[in-house]
Amino acid sequence: MALHNIVGEAGEKIAAGYLERHGYTILDRNWRCGHNEIDIIARNDRQLVIAEVKTRSGTSFGKPEDAVTDSKIRNIVRTADSYIKRHCIDLPVRFDIITVIDSDGESQIEHIEDAFFPPLWH
């Protein structure tokens, strides 16, 4: 497995643990639909939370959340729509980004709630 995949997998595990410690129930991890994937699908109170996890070993290449591009957002929203339909979920949906920066063996976690909203399609 490539190093970036190992780092990403470790970050997703840290992010899932963080969410659980904060009262979220993890419904799915790495849920795929076609070529697209949602890192974490969770539930908090009466809300479905779709979380994109970005893990970095530092910030020399910019902030991790900046890697969530418009194209990535469209794919996440489209994939979330498939998940919701497939599981017949009738809850409000929130899209979050969780960043994990691991430096010197310590992880800094930032949870950005409502990080983006679904784009309008015409």
N, CA, C and O atoms as CSV, one atom per row, in Angstrom:
chain,resi,resn,atom,element,x,y,z
A,1,MET,N,N,0.843,-1.171,0.000
A,1,MET,CA,C,0.000,0.000,0.000
A,1,MET,C,C,0.895,1.243,0.000
A,1,MET,O,O,1.894,1.291,0.718
A,2,ALA,N,N,0.537,2.236,-0.799
A,2,ALA,CA,C,1.317,3.470,-0.900
A,2,ALA,C,C,1.252,4.254,0.411
A,2,ALA,O,O,0.277,4.166,1.157
A,3,LEU,N,N,2.301,5.015,0.670
A,3,LEU,CA,C,2.392,5.777,1.919
A,3,LEU,C,C,1.203,6.717,2.099
A,3,LEU,O,O,0.664,6.821,3.201
A,4,HIS,N,N,0.779,7.414,1.017
A,4,HIS,CA,C,-0.352,8.339,1.167
A,4,HIS,C,C,-1.635,7.600,1.535
A,4,HIS,O,O,-2.493,8.155,2.222
A,5,ASN,N,N,-1.774,6.367,1.091
A,5,ASN,CA,C,-2.949,5.570,1.476
A,5,ASN,C,C,-2.882,5.170,2.947
A,5,ASN,O,O,-3.903,5.158,3.636
A,6,ILE,N,N,-1.702,4.847,3.421
A,6,ILE,CA,C,-1.522,4.482,4.832
A,6,ILE,C,C,-1.812,5.691,5.717
A,6,ILE,O,O,-2.496,5.571,6.733
A,7,VAL,N,N,-1.290,6.853,5.330
A,7,VAL,CA,C,-1.534,8.086,6.083
A,7,VAL,C,C,-3.021,8.419,6.082
A,7,VAL,O,O,-3.583,8.765,7.121
A,8,GLY,N,N,-3.658,8.314,4.919
A,8,GLY,CA,C,-5.087,8.605,4.810
A,8,GLY,C,C,-5.936,7.667,5.650
A,8,GLY,O,O,-6.871,8.101,6.323
A,9,GLU,N,N,-5.611,6.383,5.611
A,9,GLU,CA,C,-6.354,5.391,6.399
A,9,GLU,C,C,-6.204,5.664,7.899
A,9,GLU,O,O,-7.172,5.567,8.653
A,10,ALA,N,N,-5.001,6.001,8.319
A,10,ALA,CA,C,-4.762,6.314,9.738
A,10,ALA,C,C,-5.549,7.553,10.150
A,10,ALA,O,O,-6.119,7.597,11.241
A,11,GLY,N,N,-5.581,8.559,9.276
A,11,GLY,CA,C,-6.339,9.777,9.567
A,11,GLY,C,C,-7.826,9.511,9.683
A,11,GLY,O,O,-8.492,10.082,10.548
A,12,GLU,N,N,-8.354,8.656,8.828
A,12,GLU,CA,C,-9.778,8.323,8.887
A,12,GLU,C,C,-10.112,7.586,10.179
A,12,GLU,O,O,-11.178,7.796,10.758
A,13,LYS,N,N,-9.211,6.730,10.628
A,13,LYS,CA,C,-9.423,6.021,11.890
A,13,LYS,C,C,-9.426,7.016,13.059
A,13,LYS,O,O,-10.261,6.915,13.958
A,14,ILE,N,N,-8.504,7.964,13.048
A,14,ILE,CA,C,-8.445,8.996,14.085
A,14,ILE,C,C,-9.708,9.842,14.059
A,14,ILE,O,O,-10.275,10.148,15.107
A,15,ALA,N,N,-10.150,10.220,12.862
A,15,ALA,CA,C,-11.361,11.044,12.714
A,15,ALA,C,C,-12.600,10.299,13.204
A,15,ALA,O,O,-13.449,10.890,13.872
A,16,ALA,N,N,-12.716,9.011,12.884
A,16,ALA,CA,C,-13.866,8.221,13.341
A,16,ALA,C,C,-13.880,8.132,14.866
A,16,ALA,O,O,-14.935,8.269,15.485
A,17,GLY,N,N,-12.719,7.904,15.470
A,17,GLY,CA,C,-12.630,7.868,16.931
A,17,GLY,C,C,-13.019,9.200,17.550
A,17,GLY,O,O,-13.708,9.243,18.570
A,18,TYR,N,N,-12.576,10.284,16.929
A,18,TYR,CA,C,-12.922,11.628,17.400
A,18,TYR,C,C,-14.445,11.818,17.389
A,18,TYR,O,O,-15.030,12.296,18.361
A,19,LEU,N,N,-15.072,11.437,16.272
A,19,LEU,CA,C,-16.528,11.592,16.170
A,19,LEU,C,C,-17.247,10.758,17.228
A,19,LEU,O,O,-18.185,11.236,17.865
A,20,GLU,N,N,-16.811,9.523,17.414
A,20,GLU,CA,C,-17.441,8.657,18.419
A,20,GLU,C,C,-17.308,9.248,19.817
A,20,GLU,O,O,-18.258,9.212,20.599
A,21,ARG,N,N,-16.147,9.787,20.134
A,21,ARG,CA,C,-15.948,10.413,21.455
A,21,ARG,C,C,-16.840,11.641,21.642
A,21,ARG,O,O,-17.121,12.045,22.771
A,22,HIS,N,N,-17.278,12.226,20.540
A,22,HIS,CA,C,-18.137,13.401,20.613
A,22,HIS,C,C,-19.612,13.058,20.369
A,22,HIS,O,O,-20.406,13.933,20.024
A,23,GLY,N,N,-19.970,11.798,20.545
A,23,GLY,CA,C,-21.379,11.402,20.529
A,23,GLY,C,C,-21.964,11.015,19.187
A,23,GLY,O,O,-23.175,10.820,19.082
A,24,TYR,N,N,-21.148,10.898,18.167
A,24,TYR,CA,C,-21.637,10.488,16.854
A,24,TYR,C,C,-21.667,8.967,16.783
A,24,TYR,O,O,-20.879,8.285,17.437
A,25,THR,N,N,-22.578,8.454,15.989
A,25,THR,CA,C,-22.625,7.031,15.679
A,25,THR,C,C,-22.130,6.864,14.252
A,25,THR,O,O,-22.684,7.455,13.325
A,26,ILE,N,N,-21.098,6.069,14.076
A,26,ILE,CA,C,-20.559,5.824,12.735
A,26,ILE,C,C,-21.457,4.791,12.058
A,26,ILE,O,O,-21.636,3.681,12.560
A,27,LEU,N,N,-22.017,5.172,10.913
A,27,LEU,CA,C,-22.869,4.257,10.153
A,27,LEU,C,C,-22.067,3.498,9.097
A,27,LEU,O,O,-22.303,2.314,8.857
A,28,ASP,N,N,-21.126,4.186,8.474
A,28,ASP,CA,C,-20.311,3.574,7.429
A,28,ASP,C,C,-18.990,4.316,7.312
A,28,ASP,O,O,-18.886,5.504,7.617
A,29,ARG,N,N,-17.979,3.573,6.859
A,29,ARG,CA,C,-16.682,4.177,6.532
A,29,ARG,C,C,-16.278,3.696,5.156
A,29,ARG,O,O,-16.482,2.534,4.806
A,30,ASN,N,N,-15.704,4.596,4.380
A,30,ASN,CA,C,-15.239,4.281,3.032
A,30,ASN,C,C,-16.339,3.658,2.175
A,30,ASN,O,O,-16.122,2.658,1.492
A,31,TRP,N,N,-17.522,4.269,2.226
A,31,TRP,CA,C,-18.661,3.768,1.455
A,31,TRP,C,C,-18.502,4.188,0.002
A,31,TRP,O,O,-18.323,5.366,-0.307
A,32,ARG,N,N,-18.570,3.206,-0.877
A,32,ARG,CA,C,-18.333,3.458,-2.296
A,32,ARG,C,C,-19.600,3.323,-3.127
A,32,ARG,O,O,-20.485,2.514,-2.854
A,33,CYS,N,N,-19.636,4.156,-4.149
A,33,CYS,CA,C,-20.672,4.061,-5.177
A,33,CYS,C,C,-19.970,4.368,-6.492
A,33,CYS,O,O,-19.620,5.516,-6.765
A,34,GLY,N,N,-19.769,3.351,-7.292
A,34,GLY,CA,C,-18.977,3.532,-8.505
A,34,GLY,C,C,-17.539,3.841,-8.122
A,34,GLY,O,O,-16.937,3.130,-7.317
A,35,HIS,N,N,-16.990,4.903,-8.700
A,35,HIS,CA,C,-15.607,5.294,-8.413
A,35,HIS,C,C,-15.515,6.280,-7.245
A,35,HIS,O,O,-14.417,6.652,-6.831
A,36,ASN,N,N,-16.656,6.698,-6.720
A,36,ASN,CA,C,-16.665,7.705,-5.662
A,36,ASN,C,C,-16.790,7.064,-4.289
A,36,ASN,O,O,-17.314,5.961,-4.139
A,37,GLU,N,N,-16.294,7.788,-3.290
A,37,GLU,CA,C,-16.275,7.252,-1.937
A,37,GLU,C,C,-16.570,8.359,-0.928
A,37,GLU,O,O,-16.173,9.510,-1.108
A,38,ILE,N,N,-17.268,7.984,0.124
A,38,ILE,CA,C,-17.458,8.874,1.269
A,38,ILE,C,C,-16.631,8.292,2.403
A,38,ILE,O,O,-16.744,7.111,2.729
A,39,ASP,N,N,-15.793,9.140,3.005
A,39,ASP,CA,C,-14.891,8.665,4.049
A,39,ASP,C,C,-15.651,8.179,5.275
A,39,ASP,O,O,-15.454,7.048,5.720
A,40,ILE,N,N,-16.522,9.030,5.824
A,40,ILE,CA,C,-17.279,8.657,7.023
A,40,ILE,C,C,-18.715,9.130,6.882
A,40,ILE,O,O,-18.976,10.272,6.503
A,41,ILE,N,N,-19.636,8.236,7.192
A,41,ILE,CA,C,-21.060,8.577,7.277
A,41,ILE,C,C,-21.461,8.317,8.715
A,41,ILE,O,O,-21.308,7.209,9.228
A,42,ALA,N,N,-21.976,9.353,9.357
A,42,ALA,CA,C,-22.297,9.254,10.786
A,42,ALA,C,C,-23.648,9.888,11.056
A,42,ALA,O,O,-24.249,10.541,10.203
A,43,ARG,N,N,-24.094,9.665,12.278
A,43,ARG,CA,C,-25.344,10.268,12.722
A,43,ARG,C,C,-25.080,10.955,14.056
A,43,ARG,O,O,-24.427,10.404,14.943
A,44,ASN,N,N,-25.598,12.158,14.172
A,44,ASN,CA,C,-25.480,12.924,15.400
A,44,ASN,C,C,-26.836,13.556,15.659
A,44,ASN,O,O,-27.356,14.303,14.830
A,45,ASP,N,N,-27.401,13.252,16.813
A,45,ASP,CA,C,-28.756,13.721,17.126
A,45,ASP,C,C,-29.698,13.268,16.017
A,45,ASP,O,O,-29.875,12.070,15.794
A,46,ARG,N,N,-30.285,14.206,15.340
A,46,ARG,CA,C,-31.253,13.865,14.292
A,46,ARG,C,C,-30.740,14.334,12.929
A,46,ARG,O,O,-31.492,14.895,12.131
A,47,GLN,N,N,-29.450,14.098,12.672
A,47,GLN,CA,C,-28.821,14.581,11.464
A,47,GLN,C,C,-27.871,13.531,10.893
A,47,GLN,O,O,-27.174,12.836,11.634
A,48,LEU,N,N,-27.855,13.429,9.578
A,48,LEU,CA,C,-26.885,12.578,8.908
A,48,LEU,C,C,-25.675,13.452,8.596
A,48,LEU,O,O,-25.816,14.539,8.036
A,49,VAL,N,N,-24.505,12.981,8.953
A,49,VAL,CA,C,-23.281,13.753,8.739
A,49,VAL,C,C,-22.385,13.004,7.752
A,49,VAL,O,O,-21.994,11.859,7.976
A,50,ILE,N,N,-22.078,13.687,6.664
A,50,ILE,CA,C,-21.172,13.160,5.650
A,50,ILE,C,C,-19.840,13.861,5.880
A,50,ILE,O,O,-19.753,15.083,5.752
A,51,ALA,N,N,-18.806,13.104,6.216
A,51,ALA,CA,C,-17.526,13.713,6.565
A,51,ALA,C,C,-16.435,13.321,5.575
A,51,ALA,O,O,-16.199,12.140,5.317
A,52,GLU,N,N,-15.789,14.321,5.040
A,52,GLU,CA,C,-14.605,14.134,4.201
A,52,GLU,C,C,-13.395,14.348,5.096
A,52,GLU,O,O,-13.279,15.380,5.756
A,53,VAL,N,N,-12.499,13.379,5.117
A,53,VAL,CA,C,-11.324,13.449,5.984
A,53,VAL,C,C,-10.099,13.742,5.131
A,53,VAL,O,O,-9.852,13.076,4.126
A,54,LYS,N,N,-9.339,14.745,5.545
A,54,LYS,CA,C,-8.097,15.090,4.869
A,54,LYS,C,C,-6.969,15.009,5.884
A,54,LYS,O,O,-6.993,15.686,6.912
A,55,THR,N,N,-5.983,14.175,5.586
A,55,THR,CA,C,-4.877,13.937,6.507
A,55,THR,C,C,-3.570,14.388,5.861
A,55,THR,O,O,-3.310,14.119,4.689
A,56,ARG,N,N,-2.773,15.066,6.642
A,56,ARG,CA,C,-1.472,15.532,6.167
A,56,ARG,C,C,-0.437,15.326,7.274
A,56,ARG,O,O,-0.772,15.239,8.456
A,57,SER,N,N,0.808,15.253,6.863
A,57,SER,CA,C,1.884,15.140,7.852
A,57,SER,C,C,2.425,16.524,8.201
A,57,SER,O,O,3.326,16.640,9.031
A,58,GLY,N,N,1.899,17.554,7.593
A,58,GLY,CA,C,2.287,18.930,7.870
A,58,GLY,C,C,1.488,19.860,6.979
A,58,GLY,O,O,0.626,19.416,6.222
A,59,THR,N,N,1.774,21.146,7.068
A,59,THR,CA,C,1.018,22.118,6.277
A,59,THR,C,C,1.875,22.801,5.218
A,59,THR,O,O,1.492,23.849,4.697
A,60,SER,N,N,3.021,22.228,4.897
A,60,SER,CA,C,3.903,22.852,3.908
A,60,SER,C,C,3.254,22.928,2.523
A,60,SER,O,O,3.640,23.764,1.705
A,61,PHE,N,N,2.285,22.073,2.258
A,61,PHE,CA,C,1.577,22.104,0.976
A,61,PHE,C,C,0.212,22.767,1.110
A,61,PHE,O,O,-0.642,22.593,0.241
A,62,GLY,N,N,-0.007,23.520,2.175
A,62,GLY,CA,C,-1.277,24.211,2.370
A,62,GLY,C,C,-2.148,23.493,3.380
A,62,GLY,O,O,-1.803,22.429,3.893
A,63,LYS,N,N,-3.283,24.105,3.649
A,63,LYS,CA,C,-4.228,23.535,4.613
A,63,LYS,C,C,-4.938,22.328,3.991
A,63,LYS,O,O,-5.306,22.365,2.817
A,64,PRO,N,N,-5.128,21.274,4.762
A,64,PRO,CA,C,-5.754,20.064,4.214
A,64,PRO,C,C,-7.133,20.326,3.597
A,64,PRO,O,O,-7.469,19.752,2.561
A,65,GLU,N,N,-7.921,21.181,4.225
A,65,GLU,CA,C,-9.286,21.417,3.724
A,65,GLU,C,C,-9.297,22.080,2.346
A,65,GLU,O,O,-10.297,22.009,1.632
A,66,ASP,N,N,-8.193,22.721,1.973
A,66,ASP,CA,C,-8.122,23.340,0.652
A,66,ASP,C,C,-8.100,22.300,-0.469
A,66,ASP,O,O,-8.318,22.638,-1.632
A,67,ALA,N,N,-7.843,21.054,-0.130
A,67,ALA,CA,C,-7.840,19.970,-1.120
A,67,ALA,C,C,-9.249,19.510,-1.485
A,67,ALA,O,O,-9.417,18.689,-2.387
A,68,VAL,N,N,-10.259,20.029,-0.795
A,68,VAL,CA,C,-11.645,19.674,-1.120
A,68,VAL,C,C,-12.129,20.675,-2.175
A,68,VAL,O,O,-12.637,21.751,-1.858
A,69,THR,N,N,-11.955,20.288,-3.412
A,69,THR,CA,C,-12.266,21.151,-4.555
A,69,THR,C,C,-13.749,21.096,-4.908
A,69,THR,O,O,-14.493,20.271,-4.378
A,70,ASP,N,N,-14.165,21.976,-5.803
A,70,ASP,CA,C,-15.558,21.971,-6.266
A,70,ASP,C,C,-15.919,20.628,-6.895
A,70,ASP,O,O,-17.020,20.118,-6.688
A,71,SER,N,N,-15.012,20.068,-7.647
A,71,SER,CA,C,-15.248,18.768,-8.269
A,71,SER,C,C,-15.423,17.685,-7.207
A,71,SER,O,O,-16.312,16.841,-7.322
A,72,LYS,N,N,-14.580,17.704,-6.177
A,72,LYS,CA,C,-14.676,16.740,-5.077
A,72,LYS,C,C,-16.008,16.907,-4.351
A,72,LYS,O,O,-16.645,15.917,-3.992
A,73,ILE,N,N,-16.429,18.143,-4.134
A,73,ILE,CA,C,-17.713,18.404,-3.465
A,73,ILE,C,C,-18.861,17.816,-4.274
A,73,ILE,O,O,-19.747,17.172,-3.713
A,74,ARG,N,N,-18.853,18.030,-5.582
A,74,ARG,CA,C,-19.924,17.465,-6.428
A,74,ARG,C,C,-19.964,15.945,-6.317
A,74,ARG,O,O,-21.043,15.359,-6.240
A,75,ASN,N,N,-18.789,15.298,-6.310
A,75,ASN,CA,C,-18.739,13.837,-6.182
A,75,ASN,C,C,-19.249,13.374,-4.818
A,75,ASN,O,O,-19.979,12.387,-4.732
A,76,ILE,N,N,-18.871,14.077,-3.762
A,76,ILE,CA,C,-19.334,13.712,-2.414
A,76,ILE,C,C,-20.846,13.838,-2.330
A,76,ILE,O,O,-21.515,12.947,-1.806
A,77,VAL,N,N,-21.390,14.934,-2.839
A,77,VAL,CA,C,-22.839,15.167,-2.774
A,77,VAL,C,C,-23.582,14.114,-3.588
A,77,VAL,O,O,-24.600,13.587,-3.140
A,78,ARG,N,N,-23.085,13.811,-4.765
A,78,ARG,CA,C,-23.721,12.798,-5.623
A,78,ARG,C,C,-23.694,11.422,-4.935
A,78,ARG,O,O,-24.679,10.685,-4.972
A,79,THR,N,N,-22.583,11.093,-4.323
A,79,THR,CA,C,-22.443,9.814,-3.629
A,79,THR,C,C,-23.327,9.770,-2.383
A,79,THR,O,O,-23.934,8.741,-2.085
A,80,ALA,N,N,-23.397,10.885,-1.659
A,80,ALA,CA,C,-24.275,10.966,-0.487
A,80,ALA,C,C,-25.731,10.767,-0.900
A,80,ALA,O,O,-26.493,10.094,-0.207
A,81,ASP,N,N,-26.109,11.353,-2.027
A,81,ASP,CA,C,-27.479,11.188,-2.530
A,81,ASP,C,C,-27.772,9.712,-2.791
A,81,ASP,O,O,-28.859,9.231,-2.469
A,82,SER,N,N,-26.820,8.995,-3.368
A,82,SER,CA,C,-27.000,7.550,-3.611
A,82,SER,C,C,-27.143,6.797,-2.294
A,82,SER,O,O,-27.987,5.908,-2.180
A,83,TYR,N,N,-26.334,7.140,-1.305
A,83,TYR,CA,C,-26.409,6.482,0.012
A,83,TYR,C,C,-27.775,6.717,0.649
A,83,TYR,O,O,-28.399,5.787,1.161
A,84,ILE,N,N,-28.224,7.944,0.614
A,84,ILE,CA,C,-29.505,8.313,1.229
A,84,ILE,C,C,-30.651,7.554,0.569
A,84,ILE,O,O,-31.530,7.026,1.251
A,85,LYS,N,N,-30.635,7.502,-0.752
A,85,LYS,CA,C,-31.694,6.787,-1.481
A,85,LYS,C,C,-31.628,5.285,-1.214
A,85,LYS,O,O,-32.656,4.648,-0.988
A,86,ARG,N,N,-30.429,4.724,-1.239
A,86,ARG,CA,C,-30.258,3.286,-1.043
A,86,ARG,C,C,-30.690,2.840,0.350
A,86,ARG,O,O,-31.212,1.738,0.523
A,87,HIS,N,N,-30.467,3.708,1.351
A,87,HIS,CA,C,-30.805,3.360,2.735
A,87,HIS,C,C,-32.107,4.008,3.233
A,87,HIS,O,O,-32.436,3.936,4.417
A,88,CYS,N,N,-32.837,4.639,2.306
A,88,CYS,CA,C,-34.134,5.267,2.631
A,88,CYS,C,C,-34.038,6.166,3.870
A,88,CYS,O,O,-34.830,6.035,4.804
A,89,ILE,N,N,-33.077,7.062,3.867
A,89,ILE,CA,C,-32.846,7.943,5.012
A,89,ILE,C,C,-33.624,9.234,4.819
A,89,ILE,O,O,-33.565,9.864,3.763
A,90,ASP,N,N,-34.350,9.612,5.854
A,90,ASP,CA,C,-35.134,10.847,5.818
A,90,ASP,C,C,-34.688,11.735,6.979
A,90,ASP,O,O,-35.421,11.927,7.950
A,91,LEU,N,N,-33.487,12.266,6.862
A,91,LEU,CA,C,-32.910,13.142,7.883
A,91,LEU,C,C,-32.249,14.333,7.189
A,91,LEU,O,O,-31.842,14.239,6.031
A,92,PRO,N,N,-32.146,15.443,7.899
A,92,PRO,CA,C,-31.338,16.540,7.342
A,92,PRO,C,C,-29.884,16.073,7.209
A,92,PRO,O,O,-29.409,15.261,8.003
A,93,VAL,N,N,-29.198,16.587,6.210
A,93,VAL,CA,C,-27.820,16.164,5.925
A,93,VAL,C,C,-26.887,17.351,6.117
A,93,VAL,O,O,-27.190,18.479,5.727
A,94,ARG,N,N,-25.751,17.064,6.728
A,94,ARG,CA,C,-24.715,18.078,6.921
A,94,ARG,C,C,-23.412,17.533,6.331
A,94,ARG,O,O,-23.090,16.355,6.486
A,95,PHE,N,N,-22.677,18.405,5.660
A,95,PHE,CA,C,-21.400,18.025,5.054
A,95,PHE,C,C,-20.272,18.677,5.844
A,95,PHE,O,O,-20.184,19.902,5.928
A,96,ASP,N,N,-19.411,17.845,6.422
A,96,ASP,CA,C,-18.311,18.306,7.258
A,96,ASP,C,C,-16.978,17.917,6.628
A,96,ASP,O,O,-16.902,17.010,5.798
A,97,ILE,N,N,-15.937,18.622,7.042
A,97,ILE,CA,C,-14.563,18.235,6.718
A,97,ILE,C,C,-13.844,18.060,8.045
A,97,ILE,O,O,-13.947,18.900,8.939
A,98,ILE,N,N,-13.122,16.965,8.159
A,98,ILE,CA,C,-12.287,16.741,9.337
A,98,ILE,C,C,-10.844,16.682,8.848
A,98,ILE,O,O,-10.495,15.866,7.995
A,99,THR,N,N,-10.014,17.561,9.401
A,99,THR,CA,C,-8.603,17.548,9.028
A,99,THR,C,C,-7.795,16.940,10.160
A,99,THR,O,O,-8.053,17.179,11.339
A,100,VAL,N,N,-6.821,16.155,9.767
A,100,VAL,CA,C,-5.908,15.527,10.723
A,100,VAL,C,C,-4.497,15.875,10.258
A,100,VAL,O,O,-4.078,15.495,9.165
A,101,ILE,N,N,-3.785,16.590,11.089
A,101,ILE,CA,C,-2.391,16.909,10.797
A,101,ILE,C,C,-1.543,16.194,11.831
A,101,ILE,O,O,-1.629,16.456,13.031
A,102,ASP,N,N,-0.724,15.284,11.331
A,102,ASP,CA,C,0.122,14.483,12.219
A,102,ASP,C,C,1.547,14.990,12.123
A,102,ASP,O,O,2.196,14.871,11.083
A,103,SER,N,N,2.023,15.555,13.215
A,103,SER,CA,C,3.418,15.994,13.228
A,103,SER,C,C,4.066,15.528,14.522
A,103,SER,O,O,3.537,15.732,15.615
A,104,ASP,N,N,5.196,14.912,14.374
A,104,ASP,CA,C,5.949,14.395,15.516
A,104,ASP,C,C,5.127,13.445,16.377
A,104,ASP,O,O,5.242,13.451,17.603
A,105,GLY,N,N,4.298,12.629,15.729
A,105,GLY,CA,C,3.530,11.622,16.449
A,105,GLY,C,C,2.296,12.139,17.168
A,105,GLY,O,O,1.599,11.370,17.831
A,106,GLU,N,N,2.014,13.434,17.046
A,106,GLU,CA,C,0.807,13.992,17.664
A,106,GLU,C,C,-0.136,14.457,16.580
A,106,GLU,O,O,0.277,15.083,15.604
A,107,SER,N,N,-1.404,14.146,16.757
A,107,SER,CA,C,-2.396,14.509,15.754
A,107,SER,C,C,-3.193,15.726,16.199
A,107,SER,O,O,-3.705,15.784,17.316
A,108,GLN,N,N,-3.282,16.690,15.304
A,108,GLN,CA,C,-4.164,17.834,15.506
A,108,GLN,C,C,-5.401,17.591,14.659
A,108,GLN,O,O,-5.304,17.331,13.460
A,109,ILE,N,N,-6.557,17.679,15.288
A,109,ILE,CA,C,-7.810,17.427,14.585
A,109,ILE,C,C,-8.607,18.721,14.554
A,109,ILE,O,O,-8.759,19.408,15.564
A,110,GLU,N,N,-9.109,19.032,13.369
A,110,GLU,CA,C,-10.044,20.153,13.242
A,110,GLU,C,C,-11.306,19.626,12.579
A,110,GLU,O,O,-11.251,19.003,11.519
A,111,HIS,N,N,-12.442,19.883,13.215
A,111,HIS,CA,C,-13.728,19.440,12.694
A,111,HIS,C,C,-14.474,20.675,12.200
A,111,HIS,O,O,-14.890,21.519,12.993
A,112,ILE,N,N,-14.637,20.770,10.896
A,112,ILE,CA,C,-15.319,21.903,10.283
A,112,ILE,C,C,-16.737,21.458,9.938
A,112,ILE,O,O,-16.956,20.766,8.944
A,113,GLU,N,N,-17.691,21.860,10.763
A,113,GLU,CA,C,-19.094,21.513,10.518
A,113,GLU,C,C,-19.654,22.423,9.431
A,113,GLU,O,O,-19.242,23.575,9.290
A,114,ASP,N,N,-20.609,21.880,8.661
A,114,ASP,CA,C,-21.204,22.643,7.549
A,114,ASP,C,C,-20.111,23.259,6.675
A,114,ASP,O,O,-20.182,24.433,6.313
A,115,ALA,N,N,-19.112,22.461,6.344
A,115,ALA,CA,C,-17.962,22.944,5.571
A,115,ALA,C,C,-18.361,23.380,4.162
A,115,ALA,O,O,-17.752,24.279,3.582
A,116,PHE,N,N,-19.380,22.738,3.626
A,116,PHE,CA,C,-19.884,23.125,2.310
A,116,PHE,C,C,-21.334,22.701,2.189
A,116,PHE,O,O,-21.832,21.874,2.953
A,117,PHE,N,N,-21.995,23.288,1.209
A,117,PHE,CA,C,-23.396,22.974,0.936
A,117,PHE,C,C,-23.482,22.389,-0.466
A,117,PHE,O,O,-22.653,22.697,-1.323
A,118,PRO,N,N,-24.479,21.549,-0.700
A,118,PRO,CA,C,-24.605,20.974,-2.045
A,118,PRO,C,C,-24.776,22.077,-3.086
A,118,PRO,O,O,-25.553,23.011,-2.886
A,119,PRO,N,N,-24.055,21.967,-4.184
A,119,PRO,CA,C,-24.231,22.965,-5.251
A,119,PRO,C,C,-25.588,22.796,-5.920
A,119,PRO,O,O,-26.166,21.709,-5.909
A,120,LEU,N,N,-26.080,23.859,-6.490
A,120,LEU,CA,C,-27.353,23.803,-7.219
A,120,LEU,C,C,-27.081,23.353,-8.632
A,120,LEU,O,O,-26.204,23.894,-9.305
A,121,TRP,N,N,-27.831,22.361,-9.087
A,121,TRP,CA,C,-27.706,21.892,-10.458
A,121,TRP,C,C,-28.887,22.402,-11.252
A,121,TRP,O,O,-30.004,22.487,-10.740
A,122,HIS,N,N,-28.642,22.733,-12.477
A,122,HIS,CA,C,-29.728,23.210,-13.361
A,122,HIS,C,C,-29.963,22.221,-14.456
A,122,HIS,O,O,-30.831,22.433,-15.303
